[in-house]
Amino acid sequence: MELALGLVLLYGLSDLLFRFLGLGAYAHGSRREAKVALTFDDGPSERTEALLALLRRHGVKATFFLTGERAKRHPEWVEAIRREGHQVEDHGAFHRALALFLPWVEWRHMAQTPARYYRPPHGLHTPFTRLFARALGKRVALWDLESKDWLPLPPKALAERLLYYLRPGSIVLLHDGPERTLRLLELALPHMLALGYRPVTLDELNPLPLTPRRALIRGLQGFEERYNRRHRVERAGLGPFDLFRLEKKPFPGPSLPGLPTGTPAFELHLESQRAMELSPLEAIRHVRESLKKVAQWVAQDPEVRLVYGYSYLAPGGRRFGFQTAPLPFWPRLVASLASAWFYWLYRGELPKRDSFWASLAYLTREELLRRYPPSTPASPPPAPGGP
């Protein structure tokens, strides 16, 4: 009984650390460049030729993680992938995850195909996966954005979600096989290129292994997505360095001149993963550009009277026209602790003692539109495939 419980705990801990968090895996590249890697699992398949044609039409390269059994049955498709200039890597000999719980089976599964990168089926990790990868000279490649193309959802909805969460340096998990993958890429890829993203191979992206802190960021992404969905949080612009998300809600206070508690407002949420590697000058430039996108959303919603946020960085908002106001003790403490947590998580530092305490930063509707006037009639970001 003790042995069985110990094995369950060991396998569970391995999956938590190495699949869910991705500790030590290659899951994204630099957040400073708008390069992304499209990766396709489970191929080759009867859709491979159509995928290659789509990628060729848009002039982009991708990485294919091929399954050994299928590659042996269709060597001509493997050759077509290589001939088009795409990168070919290892997805193991077969795609039967439960069989990998036997160490000798997992070793044969990983050893049959030479490659620089190996992606486990479903990302599954046993206590031996990383040991075997090291012995075989392979890097374990995961992802930081799932396309969810295995779910029975409309391709348009999947394309919109992909564009919402795509970030500089992202490694996108897709699959070579479902018709849905082809459809969502037909919708998303033109918009991706128009927004300034550049899809490249995994080698050109040059990802680095996840440190404990970056692994924790990866593990928390699902919570962010659930929050956005529950609170209907929108991105103010879908570009690589559009740095704000907007949550419409009654202004929670404190009461400000002409702006009482309950006034309709947008709370600003910083896209921390997009800003985490920017230099101060780059961050200032992108904040200014992002506030123009915020102004477009405010211009189209006459109810909204201000935008605001809580942060220890609030005094720095004055350079962008924000005003500051003190907070009551308990909201101030909560906001300060939250700011310190996110600053450590995304920058690896803690706020200085003299700048630890958070305050409210706000910008009235009139001042926002005066400083950042929309250059065109305000409209929401275009939906994939829409006008």
C-alpha positions as CSV (number, residue, x, y, z in Angstrom):
1,M,0.0,0.0,0.0
2,E,2.8,2.4,0.9
3,L,4.6,1.6,-2.3
4,A,1.5,2.3,-4.4
5,L,0.8,5.6,-2.6
6,G,4.5,6.6,-3.1
7,L,4.3,5.9,-6.8
8,V,1.1,7.9,-7.2
9,L,2.7,10.8,-5.4
10,L,5.9,10.6,-7.4
11,Y,4.1,10.5,-10.7
12,G,1.7,13.2,-9.7
13,L,4.5,15.5,-8.6
14,S,6.4,14.9,-11.8
15,D,3.4,15.8,-13.9
16,L,2.7,18.9,-11.7
17,L,6.3,20.3,-12.0
18,F,7.2,19.3,-15.5
19,R,3.9,19.3,-17.5
20,F,1.6,21.8,-15.7
21,L,4.3,24.3,-14.7
22,G,6.8,23.2,-17.4
23,L,9.8,23.6,-15.2
24,G,13.0,23.4,-17.3
25,A,11.1,22.9,-20.5
26,Y,11.3,25.1,-23.6
27,A,7.9,26.7,-23.6
28,H,8.4,30.3,-25.0
29,G,11.0,32.6,-26.4
30,S,11.9,36.2,-25.7
31,R,9.0,38.5,-24.9
32,R,10.8,41.5,-26.5
33,E,10.3,40.4,-30.1
34,A,7.1,39.7,-31.9
35,K,8.3,36.3,-33.1
36,V,6.1,33.3,-32.4
37,A,6.4,29.6,-33.2
38,L,3.4,27.6,-34.7
39,T,3.9,23.9,-33.7
40,F,1.9,21.0,-35.0
41,D,1.6,17.7,-33.2
42,D,0.5,14.2,-34.2
43,G,1.3,14.4,-37.9
44,P,1.8,13.6,-40.7
45,S,-1.8,13.3,-41.7
46,E,-4.2,13.6,-44.6
47,R,-4.3,17.4,-43.7
48,T,-0.6,17.9,-44.0
49,E,-0.6,19.0,-47.6
50,A,-3.4,21.5,-47.0
51,L,-1.5,22.9,-43.9
52,L,1.6,23.2,-46.0
53,A,-0.3,25.1,-48.7
54,L,-1.8,27.5,-46.2
55,L,1.6,28.2,-44.6
56,R,3.2,28.6,-48.0
57,R,0.5,31.0,-49.1
58,H,1.3,33.3,-46.1
59,G,5.1,32.8,-46.4
60,V,5.6,31.5,-42.8
61,K,7.5,28.6,-41.4
62,A,6.4,26.2,-38.6
63,T,7.6,23.2,-36.6
64,F,6.1,19.8,-36.9
65,F,6.3,17.3,-34.0
66,L,5.8,14.0,-35.9
67,T,4.7,10.7,-34.5
68,G,7.0,7.8,-35.5
69,E,4.3,5.4,-36.5
70,R,2.7,7.9,-38.9
71,A,6.0,9.1,-40.3
72,K,7.0,5.6,-41.2
73,R,3.7,5.1,-43.0
74,H,3.9,8.3,-45.0
75,P,7.6,9.2,-45.7
76,E,6.5,11.3,-48.6
77,W,4.6,13.7,-46.3
78,V,7.6,14.0,-44.1
79,E,9.8,14.8,-47.1
80,A,7.2,17.5,-48.2
81,I,7.5,19.2,-44.7
82,R,11.3,19.3,-44.9
83,R,11.2,20.4,-48.5
84,E,9.0,23.4,-47.6
85,G,11.7,24.5,-45.1
86,H,9.8,23.6,-41.9
87,Q,11.4,22.2,-38.8
88,V,10.8,18.5,-38.0
89,E,11.0,17.3,-34.4
90,D,10.0,14.2,-32.3
91,H,6.6,13.5,-30.8
92,G,7.6,9.9,-29.9
93,A,7.0,6.6,-31.5
94,F,3.3,6.4,-30.8
95,H,0.5,8.4,-29.1
96,R,-0.7,6.1,-26.4
97,A,-0.1,8.0,-23.2
98,L,-0.9,5.3,-20.7
99,A,1.8,3.0,-22.1
100,L,4.4,5.6,-21.1
101,F,3.9,4.8,-17.4
102,L,6.2,1.8,-17.9
103,P,9.8,3.1,-18.0
104,W,11.1,0.6,-20.5
105,V,8.2,1.5,-22.9
106,E,8.8,5.2,-22.5
107,W,12.5,4.8,-23.2
108,R,11.8,2.9,-26.5
109,H,9.2,5.5,-27.4
110,M,11.7,8.4,-26.9
111,A,14.7,6.7,-28.4
112,Q,13.4,5.6,-31.8
113,T,13.6,9.0,-33.6
114,P,16.7,11.2,-33.5
115,A,15.8,14.9,-32.9
116,R,16.8,18.0,-31.0
117,Y,13.4,18.6,-29.4
118,Y,11.0,16.0,-28.0
119,R,7.3,16.8,-27.1
120,P,5.6,14.1,-24.9
121,P,2.1,13.1,-26.0
122,H,-0.4,15.4,-24.2
123,G,2.7,16.9,-22.5
124,L,2.6,13.9,-20.1
125,H,5.6,13.5,-17.8
126,T,6.7,10.6,-15.7
127,P,9.6,10.7,-13.2
128,F,11.8,9.4,-16.0
129,T,10.9,11.7,-18.9
130,R,13.5,14.4,-18.2
131,L,16.2,11.8,-17.4
132,F,15.6,10.0,-20.6
133,A,15.6,13.2,-22.6
134,R,18.9,14.2,-21.1
135,A,20.4,10.8,-21.9
136,L,19.2,11.0,-25.5
137,G,20.4,14.6,-25.9
138,K,16.9,16.0,-26.5
139,R,15.2,19.1,-25.2
140,V,11.7,18.9,-23.9
141,A,9.5,21.4,-25.8
142,L,6.1,22.4,-24.5
143,W,4.1,25.5,-25.2
144,D,2.6,28.6,-23.6
145,L,-0.6,28.9,-25.7
146,E,-3.0,26.0,-26.5
147,S,-5.1,26.5,-29.6
148,K,-7.7,24.1,-28.1
149,D,-8.3,22.8,-31.7
150,W,-9.3,19.4,-30.3
151,L,-12.5,20.9,-28.8
152,P,-15.8,20.9,-30.7
153,L,-15.9,24.7,-30.9
154,P,-16.5,27.0,-33.9
155,P,-13.2,27.9,-35.6
156,K,-14.0,31.6,-35.4
157,A,-14.2,31.4,-31.5
158,L,-10.9,29.5,-31.4
159,A,-9.2,32.0,-33.7
160,E,-10.5,34.9,-31.6
161,R,-9.1,33.3,-28.4
162,L,-5.8,32.6,-30.1
163,L,-5.4,36.2,-31.1
164,Y,-6.4,37.4,-27.6
165,Y,-3.7,35.4,-25.8
166,L,-1.0,35.3,-28.4
167,R,2.1,37.1,-27.0
168,P,5.6,37.9,-28.3
169,G,7.7,34.7,-28.0
170,S,4.7,32.4,-27.8
171,I,4.9,28.7,-28.8
172,V,1.5,27.7,-30.0
173,L,0.2,24.2,-29.7
174,L,-1.8,23.1,-32.8
175,H,-2.5,19.7,-34.3
176,D,-1.9,18.2,-37.8
177,G,-5.1,16.3,-38.4
178,P,-8.3,18.1,-37.4
179,E,-10.2,20.0,-40.1
180,R,-10.9,22.6,-37.4
181,T,-7.1,23.5,-37.2
182,L,-7.1,24.4,-40.8
183,R,-10.2,26.5,-40.5
184,L,-9.0,28.4,-37.4
185,L,-5.6,29.1,-39.0
186,E,-7.3,30.4,-42.2
187,L,-9.1,33.0,-40.0
188,A,-6.3,33.8,-37.5
189,L,-3.1,33.8,-39.6
190,P,-3.9,36.9,-41.8
191,H,-4.8,38.8,-38.6
192,M,-1.7,37.6,-36.8
193,L,0.6,38.9,-39.6
194,A,-1.4,42.2,-39.9
195,L,-0.9,42.7,-36.1
196,G,2.9,42.5,-36.6
197,Y,3.6,38.9,-35.4
198,R,6.2,36.9,-37.3
199,P,5.8,33.1,-37.2
200,V,9.1,31.3,-37.3
201,T,10.5,27.8,-36.6
202,L,11.4,26.7,-33.1
203,D,15.1,27.1,-33.8
204,E,14.7,30.7,-35.0
205,L,12.6,31.5,-32.0
206,N,15.4,30.3,-29.8
207,P,13.5,29.5,-26.6
208,L,15.2,29.1,-23.2
209,P,14.3,26.6,-20.5
210,L,11.8,27.8,-17.9
211,T,13.2,29.0,-14.6
212,P,11.1,28.3,-11.5
213,R,9.6,31.9,-11.6
214,R,8.7,31.6,-15.3
215,A,7.3,28.2,-14.8
216,L,5.0,29.6,-12.1
217,I,3.9,32.3,-14.6
218,R,3.1,29.5,-17.1
219,G,1.1,27.6,-14.5
220,L,-1.0,30.6,-13.5
221,Q,-2.1,31.5,-17.1
222,G,-5.2,29.4,-16.8
223,F,-6.4,31.4,-13.8
224,E,-6.0,34.6,-15.8
225,E,-8.1,33.2,-18.6
226,R,-10.8,32.2,-16.3
227,Y,-10.8,35.6,-14.7
228,N,-11.0,37.3,-18.1
229,R,-13.9,35.1,-19.2
230,R,-15.9,35.5,-15.9
231,H,-15.5,39.3,-15.7
232,R,-15.7,39.9,-19.5
233,V,-12.3,41.6,-19.7
234,E,-11.4,42.9,-23.1
235,R,-8.0,43.7,-24.6
236,A,-7.6,47.3,-25.7
237,G,-5.9,46.3,-28.9
238,L,-4.6,42.9,-30.0
239,G,-1.1,43.9,-31.1
240,P,2.0,42.3,-29.6
241,F,2.7,45.2,-27.3
242,D,-0.8,46.5,-26.5
243,L,-0.4,46.5,-22.8
244,F,-3.9,47.0,-21.3
245,R,-7.0,44.9,-20.7
246,L,-10.2,46.6,-19.7
247,E,-12.8,45.6,-17.2
248,K,-16.0,47.6,-17.2
249,K,-17.3,48.0,-13.7
250,P,-18.8,50.7,-11.3
251,F,-15.9,52.7,-9.9
252,P,-15.3,51.3,-6.4
253,G,-14.0,54.5,-4.9
254,P,-12.7,56.5,-3.1
255,S,-15.0,59.3,-4.2
256,L,-13.3,61.8,-6.4
257,P,-14.3,65.4,-7.5
258,G,-17.2,64.9,-9.9
259,L,-16.7,61.1,-9.9
260,P,-18.6,59.5,-7.1
261,T,-18.4,55.9,-6.1
262,G,-20.5,53.8,-8.6
263,T,-19.6,55.9,-11.7
264,P,-19.2,53.6,-14.8
265,A,-15.5,53.1,-15.4
266,F,-12.8,50.9,-17.0
267,E,-10.3,49.3,-14.6
268,L,-7.0,48.9,-16.4
269,H,-5.2,45.6,-16.1
270,L,-1.5,45.6,-17.2
271,E,-0.5,42.9,-19.6
272,S,2.5,42.0,-17.5
273,Q,3.8,39.2,-19.7
274,R,4.1,41.6,-22.6
275,A,5.9,44.2,-20.5
276,M,8.1,41.9,-18.4
277,E,11.3,42.1,-20.6
278,L,10.8,45.7,-21.9
279,S,13.4,48.4,-21.0
280,P,12.0,51.5,-19.3
281,L,12.1,53.5,-22.5
282,E,10.4,50.7,-24.5
283,A,7.7,50.4,-21.8
284,I,7.0,54.2,-21.9
285,R,6.6,54.1,-25.6
286,H,4.3,51.1,-25.6
287,V,2.2,52.6,-22.8
288,R,1.6,55.7,-24.8
289,E,0.6,53.7,-27.8
290,S,-1.6,51.4,-25.7
291,L,-3.5,54.4,-24.1
292,K,-4.5,55.4,-27.6
293,K,-6.3,52.0,-27.9
294,V,-7.9,52.6,-24.5
295,A,-9.1,56.0,-25.7
296,Q,-10.8,54.3,-28.6
297,W,-12.8,52.0,-26.3
298,V,-13.7,54.9,-24.1
299,A,-14.8,57.0,-27.0
300,Q,-17.3,54.3,-28.2
301,D,-18.8,53.9,-24.7
302,P,-20.4,57.2,-23.5
303,E,-21.2,55.7,-20.1
304,V,-17.5,55.4,-19.1
305,R,-16.4,58.5,-17.1
306,L,-12.8,57.4,-16.2
307,V,-10.1,54.8,-16.3
308,Y,-8.2,53.8,-13.2
309,G,-5.9,51.2,-11.6
310,Y,-4.2,50.5,-8.3
311,S,-0.4,50.2,-8.1
312,Y,2.7,51.3,-6.3
313,L,3.6,52.6,-9.8
314,A,0.8,55.1,-9.7
315,P,3.0,58.2,-9.2
316,G,4.8,57.2,-12.5
317,G,1.4,57.5,-14.3
318,R,1.6,61.3,-14.0
319,R,3.9,61.4,-17.1
320,F,0.9,60.0,-19.0
321,G,-1.6,62.4,-17.5
322,F,-2.9,60.3,-14.7
323,Q,-3.8,61.8,-11.3
324,T,-3.3,60.0,-8.0
325,A,-5.4,59.7,-4.9
326,P,-4.7,57.9,-1.6
327,L,-6.6,54.7,-0.5
328,P,-8.0,53.7,2.8
329,F,-5.8,51.5,4.9
330,W,-7.1,48.0,4.0
331,P,-7.6,48.5,0.3
332,R,-4.1,50.1,0.3
333,L,-2.6,47.1,2.0
334,V,-4.2,44.6,-0.4
335,A,-3.2,46.6,-3.5
336,S,0.3,47.0,-2.2
337,L,0.8,43.3,-1.5
338,A,-0.7,42.4,-4.9
339,S,1.6,44.9,-6.6
340,A,4.6,43.5,-4.9
341,W,3.6,40.0,-5.8
342,F,3.2,40.7,-9.5
343,Y,6.4,42.8,-9.6
344,W,8.4,39.9,-8.2
345,L,6.6,37.4,-10.4
346,Y,7.1,39.3,-13.7
347,R,10.3,41.2,-13.0
348,G,12.1,39.1,-10.4
349,E,12.4,42.1,-8.1
350,L,10.6,43.6,-5.1
351,P,9.6,47.2,-4.8
352,K,11.9,49.5,-2.8
353,R,10.7,50.2,0.7
354,D,10.1,53.8,0.1
355,S,7.8,53.0,-2.9
356,F,6.1,49.9,-1.6
357,W,2.6,51.5,-0.9
358,A,0.1,51.5,-3.7
359,S,-2.2,54.3,-4.5
360,L,-5.0,55.0,-7.0
361,A,-4.1,56.3,-10.5
362,Y,-7.0,57.6,-12.6
363,L,-7.6,59.5,-15.8
364,T,-10.9,61.2,-16.5
365,R,-12.7,60.6,-19.8
366,E,-12.2,64.2,-21.0
367,E,-8.5,64.2,-20.2
368,L,-7.9,60.8,-21.8
369,L,-9.6,61.8,-25.0
370,R,-7.8,65.1,-25.1
371,R,-4.4,63.6,-24.6
372,Y,-4.9,60.5,-26.8
373,P,-7.6,61.5,-29.4
374,P,-8.7,58.5,-31.5
375,S,-7.4,59.1,-35.0
376,T,-10.3,57.2,-36.6
377,P,-14.0,56.6,-35.5
378,A,-13.7,54.3,-32.6
379,S,-14.6,50.6,-33.2
380,P,-13.9,47.3,-31.4
381,P,-10.9,45.2,-32.7
382,P,-12.1,43.3,-35.9
383,A,-13.1,39.8,-35.4
384,P,-11.2,37.1,-37.4
385,G,-12.9,36.7,-40.7
386,G,-15.0,39.8,-40.1
387,P,-15.1,43.1,-42.1
